[in-house]
Amino acid sequence: MFNKDICRQINKELAEAAAIIAAKHGLKVNGKGGTFDSAVFIAKMEFFHEDKKQDTEKQTFQRMAPLYGLSPDWFGVEVAIYGDRYRIVGLKPKSPKYPILIERGGKKYKASAADIIRAMT
């Protein structure tokens, strides 16, 4: 029987094992969750080249930023939101309410375009 805690633990262990294989090929890996019911757990993994992933995220941000009223040059810029410092690291167009990806201390968060515009002005 699968439940959320078991699936999280399996996904964590899969990511650790997959990291060894990924390193052999010059890649990184992230566990991306998955779906489950009582009988089946389908895990999702993301394998990527570190430098190419960042380039792709930067290109996506620069292309899509004007649609949200943002400057394409804001990628990588640090902003203060509610008293904390974050770095703008991407854009997630499929997340209409909080499409801007920001990072602090290695952890990613989502923000609204209005939050970013307010912080940059």
N, C-alpha and C positions, 0 to 999 in steps of 0.2 A: 504494500500500500504506500503510495507516495503522498507526501504532504509538503508544504512550503519549506519547512526546516530541512527535511531530508534532501529535497531538490537543491536547496542552496548549498548544502554540504557537498553533495555530489558535484555540483557545478564548480565549486571551489577546488576540489581535488582534481577534476578534469583539467581545469586551467593550469594547475601546478604541473601535472603530467604533460600537458600539451606544450608548456613553456620549454621543456627540454627538447622536444621535437622541433619547435619553432626556432630555437636558438641554433640548431644544426643548419638551418636554412637561412639564417640571418633575419629572422622575423621576430615579432612580438605577438602576444596573444592576449585577448580579453575574453572572459566569460560574459556572454550577453544575455544571461537568463535562459528562458525557455518556456515551454508550456507543459502542463501535466494534468492528468486525471488520476483516478485511483489505480489504474493499471499501467499507464505509460508516462514516461518522462522524456521529452524531446529537448535536449540541451542545444544551445546556440553558442558558437565560438566565432570570434573574429580574429583572423590572422592578418598582420599588416607589416609593412616596412615603416619604421618610425618616422623617417624623414619624409617619405612620400605621403603618409597619412596627414602630416601637418601641412604639407604643400597643398593637398587636396582640400583640407578644411579652410586654408587661407584663400584659395581660389574661389571656393563656394561662398565664403563670407564676402569677398570683394565683389563678386558678381551679384549677390542678392541683397547686400546691405542697403542700397538706395531704395529698395522696395519697402523697407522698414523705416526710412527717414534717417538712416545712419550713413556715416562716411565710410567708404571702403578702406580708408587709411586707419581706421580704429582697431583693426585686427592686431592683437598683441599689446594693446594699450592698457595700462592699469587705470582702474576707476574706483572711486569710493562709493559704495552703495550701503546705505544705512550704517555708516561708520566703519565698515570693513573694506579692505582693499582686495580687489579682484582683478584678474587679467582676462580680457576678452579673447576667447580661443575658438569660437566657431558660431555657426548659425544652423538652426534646425528648422527648416521651413515647414515641416509637418507638425510642428508644435505651435499653433497659432497664438496661444495666450502668452507663452514664455519661450520665444524662439531663439533667444541669444544665449550662447553657452559661455559661461564665465568660470574661472578657476581660481582657487585659493588653497594653498598648502597641498597641491597635488590632487585635490578633489574637485570634480566638476559640479556646477550648479546651473540652473536655468534662470533667466531674467527676462523681463518684458523689454520691448524696444523703448518704451517710455522711461523705464528705470535707467537705461543706458544714456538716452538723450538728456535726461535730467542731470546725470552725473557728469556728462561731458560739457554742459553749458554753465 
